């Protein structure tokens, strides 16, 4: 996930970003945390590129929390062997995989 964050925080304006990022991220905030929505409620969302660095970090942190609350969605994309998936479950329960 770290390369994605670096990509989104890159100050280089030549870095292409999907045009739908602002809209879909705003939809997530409206659905899950409307009181913390930095994208606004206008027809055209505020641009992630225009946010200060602290707001960008807060947005990315919140997206990470929402994503990691459902680890199965990540596991399916990783195609990890069953033995590695078992370690995920153990580490979630005890935060120490050696306690499984």
Order of alpha helices (4+ residues) and beta strands (2+ residues): alpha-alpha-alpha-alpha-alpha
